[in-house]
């Protein structure tokens, strides 16, 4: 359904299939305040609106389907990212454990080297 501007900048819906224009009733503020019982609106179940309503329904259905697909894709992407983050966390934990072990090994080697220096100093003093 296309929307074409009418006089005064007001938009009126048009049926795209047959070019039939559906009139929109314009009310001045005085008209609105007056008799509300006037029957100047088109009944929503009127046969002239059937084609427009079907076109609008189809348009909205297609949009809904597209949005549902987009939501499904985004949920799958989020799921993949969460799994990847968990895997990265597991890898990080493994690297942290390996680093802690290497740091302990380095510290024990430094202690061993310090002990050897002391032993060497003592031995050199004796000679």
Wavefront OBJ file of the C-alpha trace (Angstrom):
o trace
v 0.000 0.000 0.000
v 1.429 3.383 -1.013
v 0.899 6.558 0.920
v 0.302 9.641 -1.213
v 0.180 13.138 0.281
v -3.086 14.980 -0.126
v -3.653 18.687 -0.012
v -2.492 20.234 3.218
v 0.254 17.606 3.724
v -2.106 14.905 5.018
v -1.264 11.417 3.786
v -3.918 9.144 2.382
v -3.426 5.424 1.783
v -3.754 4.150 -1.791
v -4.306 0.642 -2.962
v -1.279 -0.199 -5.113
v -3.023 -2.894 -7.159
v -5.733 -0.874 -8.923
v -4.884 2.732 -8.137
v -8.144 3.114 -6.193
v -7.850 5.872 -3.672
v -9.654 5.543 -0.379
v -10.918 8.883 0.836
v -10.028 10.074 4.298
v -12.493 12.313 6.032
v -10.999 15.542 7.297
v -12.462 17.116 10.403
v -12.021 20.607 11.631
v -11.774 21.011 15.379
v -15.338 22.281 15.353
v -16.519 19.120 13.561
v -14.836 16.895 16.143
v -16.502 18.689 19.002
v -19.890 18.528 17.338
v -22.048 15.464 16.824
v -19.824 12.360 17.230
v -22.627 10.111 15.966
v -22.231 11.168 12.335
v -21.626 8.182 10.106
v -18.892 9.695 7.889
v -16.269 6.944 8.299
v -15.875 3.801 6.216
v -16.817 0.598 8.008
v -13.645 -1.509 8.561
v -15.504 -4.535 7.205
v -16.613 -2.759 4.017
v -15.803 -4.646 0.802
v -13.829 -1.690 -0.588
v -11.274 -2.214 2.169
v -10.843 -5.953 1.564
v -8.058 -5.563 -0.993
v -6.259 -2.951 1.082
v -6.579 -5.045 4.212
v -5.269 -8.141 2.426
v -2.309 -6.191 1.027
v -1.557 -4.733 4.450
v -1.881 -8.170 6.058
v 0.517 -9.681 3.503
v 2.974 -6.829 3.967
v 2.881 -7.155 7.745
v 3.141 -10.955 7.566
v 6.243 -10.728 5.368
v 7.775 -8.163 7.719
v 6.998 -10.363 10.724
v 8.580 -13.385 9.034
v 11.685 -11.371 8.132
v 11.997 -10.129 11.708
v 11.542 -13.638 13.099
v 14.331 -14.887 10.827
v 16.532 -12.003 11.923
v 15.823 -12.758 15.597
v 16.587 -16.459 15.073
v 19.874 -15.584 13.334
v 20.851 -13.210 16.116
v 20.044 -15.806 18.789
v 22.217 -18.329 16.955
v 25.025 -15.764 16.735
v 24.734 -15.037 20.454
v 24.825 -18.771 21.195
v 27.971 -19.188 19.080
v 29.619 -16.233 20.804
v 28.742 -17.566 24.267
v 30.215 -20.981 23.392
v 33.327 -19.309 21.984
v 33.667 -17.208 25.140
v 33.372 -20.313 27.321
v 36.019 -22.095 25.225
v 38.291 -19.062 25.477
v 37.803 -19.089 29.253
v 38.785 -22.765 29.410
v 41.892 -22.049 27.315
v 42.755 -19.066 29.513
v 42.455 -21.215 32.636
v 44.826 -23.769 31.087
v 47.331 -21.046 30.187
v 47.113 -19.611 33.706
v 47.825 -23.037 35.187
v 50.774 -23.496 32.826
v 52.092 -20.025 33.710
v 51.805 -20.722 37.438
v 53.790 -23.970 36.979
v 56.467 -22.180 34.926
v 56.709 -19.445 37.572
v 57.193 -22.067 40.281
v 59.875 -23.781 38.185
v 61.619 -20.445 37.624
v 61.502 -19.629 41.325
v 62.924 -23.031 42.276
v 65.729 -22.580 39.698
v 66.512 -19.123 41.122
v 66.665 -20.663 44.608
v 68.934 -23.431 43.286
v 71.208 -20.858 41.608
v 71.370 -18.765 44.798
v 72.260 -21.863 46.821
v 74.988 -22.799 44.303
v 76.458 -19.272 44.501
v 76.623 -19.515 48.278
v 78.270 -22.937 48.081
v 80.770 -21.594 45.541
v 81.602 -18.544 47.695
v 82.196 -20.796 50.683
v 84.388 -23.109 48.603
v 86.426 -20.181 47.187
v 87.051 -18.807 50.675
v 88.516 -22.152 51.720
v 90.963 -22.209 48.869
l 1 2 3 4 5 6 7 8 9 10 11 12 13 14 15 16 17 18 19 20 21 22 23 24 25 26 27 28 29 30 31 32 33 34 35 36 37 38 39 40 41 42 43 44 45 46 47 48 49 50 51 52 53 54 55 56 57 58 59 60 61 62 63 64 65 66 67 68 69 70 71 72 73 74 75 76 77 78 79 80 81 82 83 84 85 86 87 88 89 90 91 92 93 94 95 96 97 98 99 100 101 102 103 104 105 106 107 108 109 110 111 112 113 114 115 116 117 118 119 120 121 122 123 124 125 126 127
